[in-house]
Amino acid sequence: MTEPREPIVWLIQEPTSVATDLSSAHRYGKVEVILSSADQPALAPAPSLMKIRAAFKRYRPGDFICHAMAEPMSLLLVGLVIAEQGLDRQPIHWLRWDRERDINGVRKVGGGFYTPTIIDMTGGAANRRAAQEQEPEMPL
């Protein structure tokens, strides 16, 4: 049996822009970077794949995966590892960026926050409801 721990937000790749705001991602757990901004998954996928596999050995239900405008190939490699390790047999918690909206519902340029999305390929509606009940309240 595994020891309980704080959820981890698995940041797929360190953002290249210092202006990237990850503060709202920290609400969901401790942020751990899998690939550095220097890693090049498209040009050298094998080393990146090894790092992703190593990180996802520590993945647990309730952890979040976060993509902060990383190299697109890193998303494919994460998907491969999710399937390879059988993690697709449980709901996957994903943090997606949602831009702030003005009073008319139009998305603003600049500010925003990470918000959870549950990818459930198991068909488990009960799992989705349980996860939604645990989501922290987000600003409108």
Disulfide bonds with the S-S distance in Angstrom:
none
